[in-house]
Amino acid sequence: MSVSVVLGDITVSHVDAIVNAANCSLLGGSGVDGAIHRAAGPELLRACQALGGCETGQAKITPAFALPCRYVIHTPGPIWRGGGHNEAALLASCYRSCLSLALEYGCRSVDFPSISTGVYGFPLPQAAHIALRELVAFDRTHEGMVLRMVCHTQEALRAYQVDWNMFYQETKPHEE
């Protein structure tokens, strides 16, 4: 299995693409979005302006400019409004849209942040489950791409590790 969960700073990832938990304008914001824009430099903002925004659950790609990766895949996650407004399906769509673009652009390694769990308020345990479910499902049908969840805090790391252990147990061969 080529899916893992790590603690780190996604802006220093040496991979083909990193994912930006963006807002719909794609013009920068707080959290990981702001950190990626600051690290990439002003060229990223200009490239994002040319994209004309992005709908929640979809994704768009730009060069990475001053970042150590090749691409930034921008995806606006859903704002948590109690769970009854299609939030889970929209979050799953974020991951699938990013993975589709990564395939289209020939990426062999992609690092993801915890989409929608910052100021958008998506509950971390639910977000972790959705993210890992989508990454593991993709990994089962597309060999050769290395996928990492890069958690910025110990709290996020613990939430993702709980689900990772569950998915890992499901994918281990059973001993007889």
HUSULVEN-V885623 format. One record per run of one state. SS is the DSSP state (H for helix, E for strand, - for the rest). FROM is the first residue (numbers start at 1). TO is the last residue. If there is no record, write none. Layout:
SS;FROM;TO + SS;FROM;TO
//
This chain:
-;1;2 + E;3;7 + -;8;9 + H;10;12 + -;13;16 + E;17;22 + -;23;30 + H;31;40 + -;41;41 + H;42;51 + -;52;59 + E;60;63 + -;64;70 + E;71;76 + -;77;86 + H;87;104 + -;105;108 + E;109;112 + -;113;123 + H;124;141 + -;142;145 + E;146;151 + -;152;153 + H;154;171 + -;172;176
//
